[in-house]
Structure formats: C-alpha cells, structure tokens
Amino acid sequence: MAVTAVVGANWGDEGKGKIIDALAAESDYVVRFQGGSNAGHTVINGYGKFALHLLPSGVFHPAVGNVIGPGVALDVEVLQAELQMLAERGVPAPKLHISDRAQIVLPVHRLLDGLEEERLGSKSFGSTRRGIAPFYADKYLKLGIQTAELADGRALQGRLQQLLDQKNVLLAHLYGQQPIDPAAWAEGLAEQGQWLAPYLCDTTELLRKAWSGGANILLEGQLGALRDPDHGIYPFSTSSSTLAGYAPVGAGLPPYAISSVTAVIKAYSSCVGAGPFVGELLGSEGDELRRRGGDAGEYGATTGRPRRMGWFDAVATRYGCMIQGATQTALTNLDVLGYLDEIPVCTAYKLATGEITEQFPATARLAGAEPIMQNLPGWKCDISTVKEYADLPEEAKQYVDFVEKSTGVPVSMVSVGPRREQLIHR
C-alpha cells in the first residue's frame, strides 16, 4: 500500500507529467487533486507527444484508474476536447472517475478572467485566462456549481441566478459588458451534465476503499510550490494550494495516507507567467537554453508562451522542497545542459538591502534581489542514451550531488530525455 504525491518544487514546468506517466505503470490510481486547465503536463510515449490540462497523466495506461478529485476546477469543454484528442490519436479510452463534488468552470469565469487581465494592463498577474481565479473566488463565496447539481435543471437555474446576480453588476458597471441571462446557459449545462453522468461517482469513497485495500495511488499536483497562494510568490500565484499537504484534501484521503512525496526539480529554472524570478536569463543565454530545453524547446504547454529561463536556483528549490515536505526528488532535463563547458548555479540571493541570504524571502523582499552564482564543471556530451546512473559522466554525477546537497533531499530519479525509458532510477 503506497500513496505518493508528485508535486513541483519550483514555479511549475518541472516535468511532472513525465514522472507521473512513468510511475503510473506501477499504480492503480492517478489522481488530480487541485487546479484546473490553466497549466499543462507534457507526456511523450509510444502514442506521441501530448499536453494534458485536466486529465491525470495516467490516462495512457489502460489498467489505471484516473480520478479528477473534488479539489479540481473542472472545465467540461476542455475535458471533452482532451478525451476526443486521445481517441483521435489512438489512445484507448481511459478509466475515468470524476468527483460528484467537483465544481465546474463556467463561461463567466473565463470571461471575467480575461476582462480583468485587460483592465490591469501592465499590472496584470500573467493569468492564462482559463477562469481559475474567478472560479476559486466563487467556490469560497459559496456560489460554485458542483457536478452533481447539473442533473436538476430547475434547481440549477436558481443557483445560476444567485451566481449571476453578483456577476452582472460587475459586468455592467466595471467592464461595460451586457448582463448574462441564466436561462441562456441552462440547456448547455444540462447537456454537460448528461455527458458527465457516466463518469461521476463518490471518488472519496472510491479512493478510501482502494487505499484500505492496499492500492498504489499517485496524487498529481499542478504547477509548483512557488505558485502556492500561501507559501509562494503571492500575488503572482495560482488560486489553489499546490502543496502535497493539500493533496489529501483535494483527493479525499486522510492526511496520514501519504507515504512519500516526490518533488520534481528541473536541472535549470523556467516559469511561465509574471512575478519575481531571481536570476532570470535575458538575451542570447536565455534564448539558447530555451531553444535546447525539453523535446521542442521551453514553451508553455497551455499558453504556448515562451518560458522565462534561468539557471538552477538552490535557494528557491530548497525552499520548495521544504514546504512540499519532499521525501525524495526527481531531477529532470539533465541532458539539456550537455552543451555547456561550465554550468552556472545560484547559491544565494543578494537582497536590495545588501543582505546575503540562502533563505527564500517573501515576495516584497524579492524586489531588486540579485543571484549569487558559482560554476560547476560541464560534461560536454550527450547523456540521453545512458541507462544506469553509474554510467553518467563524473561531472553529471557531481551536478546531481550538488542538487542533492543543496536541497537536503535525496535525488531518486534522474531524467535524461523526454521519454519514459529515459528515466534513471537510483
């Protein structure tokens, strides 16, 4: 019996999809426990290359149960498109279970997300405009719509009216938009409810029984520790907790069920979206790293935006592993660094006050911070075909040792390429 949370140690984009896809082969269930369609997990396997936004990354294993838990922001249109995409590309229909307590992203959430980003202009938070912040705002205002409510048309229209009474005031008086009639949505939501019905169940009961029966369960996090609204670079964060500590809540398992936490770390830094990013590489260095990164360069799986690039940041990564409660880490994209004679790494920050710190500070203290760097020797060769850790160049093993010592957490997996088979277990 094992429940493992796989979460990001940094800003997201660490390569969690690949790690989940590889580990899912030995799992009974893979569970999405938070977030929505605002971030993507890239998976490359025998079927091809896929960017998943809502579906758990276990969908490529026919025997694995894939669960969308009550903590997820469920965009039904995105989910439908993803399942259709899998079918068109020859992937067998996955075993999918959706919580009847999960709440749905509505068109007004996406509309308000886009309008607010436009209103903020240069002061925007870099939203993907997928409606996530307005969705979670409604959830905690107790205005959200649960999947189970879609079956009762009359009650649903009343709940929509309650939600739109507030939204229509904003649309008219803040954004200069026409009000929305809840009746105009009722039919479409009823159709979504009918489509969802075969997948809906009490996933909390499902997972509790599976866990009690000794099943292996993977809990799949979205984004990374530094995007957490409580512990990350707020307000440049997402709107749900990205931490393993939230995983039992968003999945419906007891907190003591989690037996291990794998924090995924990229061998360099990248992020999509606004906010402080100490050590960001601008100019040709960043362009070169972005071009070489991953299977087709470093671009957001959801937005297609070029990722902001940087070298490995020991300060941010150590903090991310700490707040994730990592028991081990998975280091991805090590092969990308094979073009460098020397590999710069960030070991500390010099704050605007002149203070030198190895601790990751609150957002307000990050303004004007500069990275303190050191160089590690490069290995100057292609390591993408290496199967055993012992066969890596000594310089590559030194780099892994540096990451391990910097975070204080053992590196249990090293990825040397985008495919499942390019994963070295230590």
Secondary structure, DSSP 8 states (H G I E B T S, - for coil): -EEEEEEESSSS-S-HHHHHHHHGGG-SEEEE-SB-TTS-EEEEETTEEEEESSS-TTTTSTTSEEEE-TTBEE-HHHHHHHHHHHHHTT----EEEEETT-EE--HHHHHHHHHHHHHHGGG-----SSSHHHHHHHHHTT---BGGGGG-HHHHHHHHHHHHHHHHHHHHHTS------THHHHHHHHHHHHHHGGGEE-HHHHHHHHHHTT-EEEEEEEEEGGG-TTTSSTTSS-SS--SGGGHHHHHT--GGG--EEEEEEESSEEE-SSS--TTEE-THHHHHHHHHSTTT-SB-TTT--B-EEE-EEHHHHHHHHHHHT-SEEEEE-GGGGGG-SEEEEEEEEE-TTS-EESS---HHHHTT-EEEEEEEE---S--TT--SGGGS-HHHHHHHHHHHHHHTS-EEEEE-SSBTTSEEE-
